Amino acid sequence: MSQPINTRLFEIALGLSIGIVLGHFYDMPKITESLIYLGMGLVLVLSYLLTAHHRPQFWWFFRLWFFSLWALIGGLHYTHQRPAEHGHHEKTKLHALAVQTRLKPWGKTARFMALYYCPEQNVRYKVALVTNDSLLKSFIDLNQTLWTHTPPKVIEKSKNPGGFDSKAYYHSQGIERYIQLSSKEIYCWSKHPMTFKATAQKINARLAQFWQNAPISSESKALALAIILGQTEDLTPELKTQFAHAGALHVLALSGMHVAMVVLLLKWLLRPLKYLAFGTKIQAFTLILLLWSYATICGLSPSITRAVCMFSVWQFANLLGRPISGSNSLILSYILLLWAAPYWLFSVGFQLSFVAVMALTFIPSRIERLWHPKNKIYRYIAELHIVGMAAQIGVGPLSVYYFHQFPLMFWLSNFIILPLIGPVVIFGVVLTLSSIMTTPPQVVLDIWEQLTHLILGSVEWISSDKDLLVEDLNLSMSRLLSYYLVAVFLWWSLQHPWINKRKIITLYLPILLSVISVGHLLQSLMPAKQDVQFALLHRYKHTVVIAKTKDGIMGLSHATQQNSGLMREYARHYHQTLKQERALNRIMGFNGTPIIVIDSTGLYPKLSGAIVLITNNAKIHFEQMVHQLKPSLVLADGSNYYNLVQFWRQQAKKINQKFLDTYKFGAIEAHEPEFKTYF
């Protein structure tokens, strides 16, 4: 009989999660860290005393009290960990940036996580250091403190609905501000001791040199760096697209799957230790040590750190002589990771990791109880399909919500690629470590390259049929939460030690589904928001307009191919489909009002009372244009230089002209019934 789920651990995890969410959306008082730990100790002591002496008929009250206190602790802890909102820092002051770790680059932009310190104001917090300067990129290192007069800036939200939200992305790493520097802005620099993570990244970069110099094809090099060391910079967009279409994109990102393969290899190698005195504990301790060594080789990336933490909790229980089930170890590692970094709860990678493992700790074992083939080959094939299906049941809705696509051939990828990726990863790790002492023979590298070509060929074949990738999918937040509410309920209740399993299916689950259905019904009866009829999006050096016509949603731009992705992201945000993509006209009409587009030539027709859209740094005399056209509204977008838009904004204020620009307001949207009053 499998070990039942620990109800108290589940309550702590759920309370902590709800507290973090409340702390994210609502302001909570910030208290000192010592009081948080004191409160945590008080909760544990009081819960024990009350549980031991309370009356049985009031058990529900003490459970509610225990859960509520953990929710409060979660909110306070998140508030304490969240970077504080600091005031404006003067540019004349000297600021210190202690470079801590290297973040994944975005194109030609290098990114680092640095610890910002302003001596005059005595403030210290994490910032993202961003640079496009080739000289600075070659000079900067992880043990340097840079001194500059440039102050940090607040990371802004995406200016376009549905676009990539850099603020949310950085927030999931505990970063709220950024500094963009060039080599000319560095006043001086000094050295500081490297952090453990910085040292791990140095080791990771040193080992990567072996694969970068290896006499193999560029595709094999890129795949080796990705699946062994977690460096995905050399992967081409075409290769990433192929893996995405094949439903095997998770293979390229170091995750729990790769750690599981390493664990299987290490357990096989350490099997003789079991025959020693205290052999099981020695094996568990050695496995934990080697796992964290592997995480160090991989640069201590967040995904690897989370996966190794999960396996470490499991092995640590064996070390203490108290074996723990996969579900309980998952909950315990979830609590520890959220306590260490509560902002990880909003990380997409964190969410995908835990829902996948949650499904894998429950679904395969349940199916195995009902159906267990005796033939080993048939059982192995069946297990591959079951594992793939279980993982997709867990991460499928999240993938649709975040990435708006679902690969139908994921089962074939799991059947063909997963059996190959195991030997490739293990073989690659052995080659990487052996390169420290000696250069592997060419014949060994050739064998490894042939294995990678087999994987790449399989991915190319599976992804060749584009119709098997369902795109432009939309899933609302309410439906996503409903799905995972039911999933978490079943995952917990079916492993609960005291709940009758028949009642779960016949009583509790129907009640939960009824409550969810009533909630969706009430939501549908609420007044719906007006659809956006016209939108001017913000994009640097481009003009992008979205309009709703009788034929559907239309995207207008001077370069439709370059802006197709942005227009489709906007349409998906409002759960709509982009029907047409056309070139932007010089004169348009909307709701009976003409719209004049003035481009770089500065020419415009004499239409009085129109809406004027200024694009591409139009060579115009602003006051003269307003005097001639008497526009009802003047718009300016990101195709114009910021300084020029700022000048037009000031001129419009002087002559009392209605003026909106996407630099200040983000995407400018209009609803048909309130089009004229909106502006």
Buried (B, 14 or more C-beta within 10 A) or exposed (E): EEEBBBBBBBBBBBBBBBBBBBBBEEEBEEBEEEEBEEBBEEBEEBBEEBEEEEEEEEEEEBBEBBBEBBBBBBBBBBBBBBBEEBEEBEEEEEBBBBBBBBBEEEEEEBBBBBBBBBEEEEBBBBBBBBBEBEEBBEBBBBBBBBBBBBBBEEBEEBBBBBBEBBBBBBBBBBBBBBBBBBBEBBEEBEEBEBBEBBBBBBBBBEBBEBBEEBEBEEBBBBBBBBBBBBBBEBBEEEBBEBBBBBBBBBBBBBBBBBBBBBBEBBEEEBEEBEEEEEBBBBBBBBBBEBBBBBBBBBBBBBBBBBBBBBBBBBBBBBBEEEEBBBBBBBBBBBBEBBBEBBBBBBBBBBBBBBBBBBBBBBBBBBBBEEEEEEEEEEBEBBBBEBBBBBBBBBBBBBBBBBEBBBBEBBBBBBBBBBEBBBEBBBBBBBBBBEBEEEEBEEEBBEEBBEBBBBBBEBBBBBBEEEEBBEEEBBBEEEBBEBBBBBBBBBBBBBBBEEBEEEEBEEEBBEEBBEEBEEEBEEEEEEEEEEEBBBBBBBBEEBBBBBBBEEEEBBBBBBEBEEBBEBBBBBBBBBEBEBEBBEEBEEEBEBEEBBBBBBBEEBEBEEBEEBBBBBBBBBEBEBEEBBEEBEBBBBBBBBBBBEEBBBEBBEBBEEEEBEBBBBBBEBBBBBBEEEBEEEB
